[in-house]
């Protein structure tokens, strides 16, 4: 299962838990869930774009770095949502949520250091000079 899929399933699970507990109706909860869903869907679409590009032997571009950054953002967005609205999952009541929380914290490092991905995006997509280059 891809990372963005795991985050999406964690979001769906959290929403179901909140609905079952009668804590879903608050607009702030729904707004934050929608934001996390948007991040998951953006990551999914970008990953599909990368896979399609590889399958069609397209020239290397910045999309893999953008997709990695989007996955980090999806992990973080879902983690923030769960931490804010289901904090009890982090104190031993939900081992799956706790595992997702731990993965989300390390997401930037596991994806090849988020800052490196941003540097690659800046150079490959925006055409900005890399660090150490003088103009």
N, C-alpha and C positions, 0 to 999 in steps of 0.2 A: 504494500500500500504506500502510495506517495505521501510525503509529509503534508501537503496541502489537503489531501483526503483525510488524514488523521485529524487535522485541525478542524475540518468541516464536520466530521463525525462527533468530535468533542463538543463543538458548538451545538449541533442538533441534540446531543445528549443533555447538555446544560439547559437548553430551552425546554426540553421535555420535563426535566426535573423542576424547573421554575413553574411551568404550567401545572404540574401535579401538586405543587406546594401552594398554588394560588398566588404566586409572586410574579406572574408574567405581565399583568395588565398595566403596570406603570409605564408611561411613555418613555422614561429614561432607559428602562430595561430593553424595551423594543428597539429604541434608537441605537443603543450600543450593540445589540445583537445584529441589527441590520448592517452596521459598520463592519463588524467582524465577518459577516457573510460576504459583504462586498470585497473585503480583502482576500477571502478564500477563493472567491470566483475569479478575481483578477489573477491570482497565482495560477489557478487551473488553466485559464485561457492562455496565459503566457507560456506555461509549460507545454501546452498543446502546440503553440506556435513554434517553439524550439524543436519539438519532436517532428513536426511537419517539415521544418526547414532541413533537418538532418535527413529525413526520408527522401527529400527532393534534391539533396546535395546542393543546397543554396550556400552562397558564400558566407563565411563566418562573420557574424555581426555582434551587436551588443545584447541581443535578446537573451542569451543564456545568463548573463549577469543580471539583467532586469528581472528575469524569472526567479533567480536565486534570491534577489532582494525582496521580491514580492512574497516568496515563501516565508522569509524571515518576518515580514510585516504581518502575514496571515497568522503565523504562530504567535506573534506578540499580541495581535489584536484579540484573538480568541482567549489567550491567557489572561489579558487584562479584563476582558468581559467576565470570565469565570471567577477570577480573583475578586472582582468587585461585587458580583451578585451571588456567588456561591462560595464564600470564603471557607465555609465549613469543610469543603472538600480538601483543603490544604492541611487540615489538622488531623488527618488520618481517617476521615469518614468516606473518602473516595480515592482509592489507590490509583485508579486510572487517571483521574484529574491531577493528582499529585505527580504522576509520571509525565503527563503532558506539560505541566508547569515546569518541571525540571528540564524537559527537552526544549521548551520555548526560551528558557533563560540562556541555554547554550546554542540557540539557533544561529546567532550571528557568527559564532566561531565554526560551527559545523558546516555552514554553507560556504566556507572559504573566506571567512572574515568579512562581515558586512561592509566594512569600510573599504576593503579591497574591491568588492563588487561595485561600490559607488565610484571609486577611482576609474575602474574599467568603463563604466557607463559614461563618465565624464569625458574620457578620451575617445572611446569608440563611437558614441552616439552624438555627443555634443561638440566633439572636436576640440576640447579644451586641452591645454598642455598638461603633461604629467608632472608629478612632483620632481623638483630638481631641474626642470627645463626653464631656461630664461629666454625671454623674447624681447 
